Each structure stands twice: as structure tokens, then as C-alpha cells.
Amino acid sequence: MVHRNKITTLTEFIIQRQTEYPHAKGALTRLLNDIATAAKIVNREINAAGLVDILGTVGKENIQGETQKKLDVFANEMFITALKGGGECCAIVSEENEKVISFSNEFSELGKYVVAMDPLDGSSNIEANVSIGTIFSIYRRVSEAGGGTQEDLLQPGTHLIAAGYVIYGSSTMLVYSTGKGVNGFTLDPSVGIFCLSHPNMCFPETGKIYSINEGNYIYFPDGVKQYIKYCQEDDVHSHRPYTSRYIGSLVADFHRNLIKGGIFLYPGTTKQPDGKLRLLYECSPIAYLAEQAGGKASNGFTRILDIEPVSLHQRSPFFVGPCSMVETVEALMRKYHKK
């Protein structure tokens, strides 16, 4: 007889963790399951994208000024529908929408949570069949009952209740944290269930990978230029030179670096001093996961989770990875900072 290890599903794992919170009533559990359900639907469409009319653009731009892909719009609609119908979320901010999407109906107006999300991160890579993802962050609402407001979403990362991402690649994984470590679940497509595959995910203490779009080198601040030179130097003691790996999808780059050990850098430039990544639904949730995995996330000078957001689509420079690698960048940023 072949003995197999017991498989723990995402739902079972969430319920088990719920018992660690004596006053929990299951609302967050249901919300996370709503996100997982939407992710399965999006995964199905991504896998079939080459066979159906869902590749290409819709001829419109989102609030970021970026051309919307058909899959961007589809993913956005699926997550909005799932979160609205679940009743635990009273408002959403999405990369694809300019304003807060407030749910004021019998199902959601009493929802305790709000969600900030990038429904399809890295969508510019869709036609190239490169890994893409979904990023989400969950906050407890601060307003009274009714539809959620902008105030509910403009909270610093230190107030996060949970965060995670889904990566759609050679396998589909959901990785999340509720403040007690990071765990990864791989989708078994034969039964449509996320199963625990990567428990207690942590950054290696030291990394050998750096991920940055070096095509923008001439526009980088001096501290980042010096760090790139540092990464390329020959030093046996610190295992340099490091390996350069850049996919151009935050979820894919971060996921690889979390597993193998590496730093992701998206600095501000002379063209875009605040960088390109959005604080609420890209930087903060990934920073939250990084810290839970023993790493660090910074804008070069300040901890990402300490930044007080002032607008829904606020941008921020972003450096995330093992503590030692991020701290080296911070030291160089401070040293070469032009006052």
C-alpha cells in the first residue's frame, strides 16, 4: 500500500488558522475564499486565452494611462463580482478604476473589510506567455456601516490585515499572509483546489539575484547606479557578481526572488521621480509579505509599510528582498543622495 501525506487545502488551512483568533467570526476566511474563487476563474481564462478572443486590447486606457488588455478588464470584473457577492468587502480600489468602488447593498454594506488590488499585474507580457499575477491587500474598514469610502483605503501598510498574490505561470499559486508567516498554495487543476505546497516561505538570508530594468540606467539615482556596480563586482566572500534576472512582472520577479534569494528594484528616475509602482496595491502588499518572510521593503529611505498614502493611485520607488540586500541599497541611496 502506498502511503501519501495528507493534503491540506487552502480552505482547511484558513479555517485552522482561524482557531488561533478566539474572537474571529469567519468573515476574513470567507473573504480569502472569495479571492481564491475569482483567481480560479481568471486562471481558466488565462490558460484559454490563446484559443478565445481574449488577447489584445480593448482600445481604452486605465487611470494610469496604460492601454487596457482584454484580460485586464476581465480579471477586474471577476474580482469585483466575487468580492461584492461575498458580502465581506464594502469597497475596492483597483488599478483599473479611477475611484473607489463602493458596495452599498444588502450583501456588502455591512462588510468589515476593504480590498486594494492589481487584478492582473504584468499584463503587458500576456501575449508573450510570460507569468503574470494578481496582487491584493486587505484592510479593516474605519468608516461606519454603509458603502466603503476612500478613507477606508488610504491606510498605511502597518494597518494591513492580510495580503497576498496569485501567480499564473507553469503552475498557478496563491501566496498569502495574515501576519503569521507566508504560505503558498498550488492549484490542482484536476479538481480545482488550492493545496498547501510551500509552508512557511522565507527569504534565504543572502541572495545572489538582482532584478531591475537596466535599460533605464541613465535615469537612475546615483545610489542605484552604485548598487548595480556593486552587484557586478567580483568578490568571492559575498558571492558576487550577482546574477541579473528581470521578467518585468512584479509578482513573477518577487516570487522567484523569495524562493531563490534576490532583490527587486524599481527606483524613481529623472523622468518619474516617484517610480512607477503603486503604493496601495503593489508596494504595500508585497512589502507586507516580504517582512513576514523575513525580508525588508523600502523606498530607499523609508520602510514601505510606514508610508501614509495620500491618494489611491500614489506611486513609490520600491526595493524589496532579503534584509542585507535592501540595507545595502539604502546605505548607498543615503550616501549619494543629492540634497
C-alpha positions, 0 to 999 in steps of 0.5 A: 500500500502506498502511503501519501501525506495528507493534503491540506487545502487552502480552505482547511488551512484558513479555517485552522488558522482561524482557531488561533483568533478566539474572537474571529467570526469567519468573515476574513476566511470567507473573504480569502475564499472569495479571492481564491474563487475569482483567481480560479476563474481568471486562471481558466481564462488565462490558460484559454486565452490563446484559443478565445478572443481574449488577447489584445486590447480593448482600445481604452486606457486605465487611470494610469494611462496604460492601454487596457488588455482584454484580460485586464478588464476581465480579471477586474470584473471577476474580482469585483463580482466575487468580492461584492457577492461575498458580502465581506468587502464594502469597497475596492480600489483597483488599478483599473478604476479611477475611484473607489468602488463602493458596495452599498447593498444588502450583501456588502454594506455591512462588510468589515473589510476593504480590498486594494488590488492589481487584478492582473499585474504584468499584463503587458507580457500576456501575449508573450506567455510570460507569468503574470499575477494578481496582487491584493491587500486587505484592510479593516474598514474605519468608516461606519456601516454603509458603502466603503469610502476612500478613507477606508483605503488610504491606510498605511501598510502597518494597518494591513490585515492580510495580503497576498498574490496569485501567480499564473505561470507553469503552475498557478499559486496563491501566496498569502499572509495574515501576519503569521508567516507566508504560505503558498498554495498550488492549484490542482487543476484536476479538481480545482483546489488550492493545496498547501505546497510551500509552508512557511516561505522565507527569504534565504538570508543572502541572495545572489539575484538582482532584478531591475530594468537596466535599460533605464540606467541613465535615469537612475539615482546615483545610489542605484547606479552604485548598487548595480556596480556593486552587484557586478563586482567580483568578490568571492566572500559575498558571492558576487557578481550577482546574477541579473534576472528581470521578467518585468512582472512584479509578482513573477520577479518577487516570487522567484526572488523569495524562493531563490534569494534576490532583490527587486528594484524599481527606483524613481528616475529623472523622468518619474521621480516617484517610480512607477509602482503603486503604493496601495496595491503593489508596494504595500502588499508585497512589502507586507509579505516580504517582512513576514518572510523575513525580508525588508521593503523600502523606498530607499529611505523609508520602510514601505509599510510606514508610508501614509498614502495620500491618494489611491493611485500614489506611486513609490520607488520600491526595493524589496528582498532579503534584509542585507540586500535592501540595507545595502541599497539604502546605505548607498541611496543615503550616501549619494543622495543629492540634497 
